Amino acid sequence: MHKLLLLSLGLFFIVSCKKDLSPEEQLQKDVGLIRQYLADNNLKADSTGSGLYYIITKEGTGDNPPASSTVTVKYKGYLLDGTVFDETRGSSTATFPLFNLIEGWQEGIPLLKKDGKGTFLIPSYLGYGSSPVGSIPANSVLIFEIELVKFQ
C-alpha cells in the first residue's frame, strides 16, 4: 500500500514540476498536430511562414481586405477534436475591426475576398497561446471556418 502511495506521489511530483514548452517547441508541436489533422481528414492546405495553415474553399470576388478593415463574417470555431467553442448561427453575422482579432484571423482573413470562404488551422501562439479562454484550453490549435461577407 505504501509503495503505491509513494509511486503516486512521485508521479504527481514529476507531472507537477514539468516545465512548459518553449514557444518554438510549442509551435513544432502545434504544426505536428495540424499536419496530423490534415492527413487524418485527407485535406490539403497551404501554409504561411508563421505556421498558419489555410484552405480556400470558395474564392470570392473583388479585393482582399486590408489590415485596417472592419470585417463582417460568418464563422465556426472548433478544436482539433471537433468541439465547437463559438459560431455564428443561420444567417447571423459578426462584425469586428480586424486589428482587434487574434493574430490567426489578422493573417488569415486578408487571404479571402468578399464572399470567399476558408478554413484556417491556427497554431496556439496565433490564437490564445498559453492562456485558457472560456472552454478553450491553453495551447490549443484552433480551427475556424470563415466566410467573409463584407469589409470596409
Helices and strands as residue ranges (DSSP letters): H 2-16, H 23-40, E 46-47, E 53-58, E 70-79, E 84-87, E 94-97, G 98-100, H 103-108, G 109-111, E 117-122, G 124-126, E 142-151
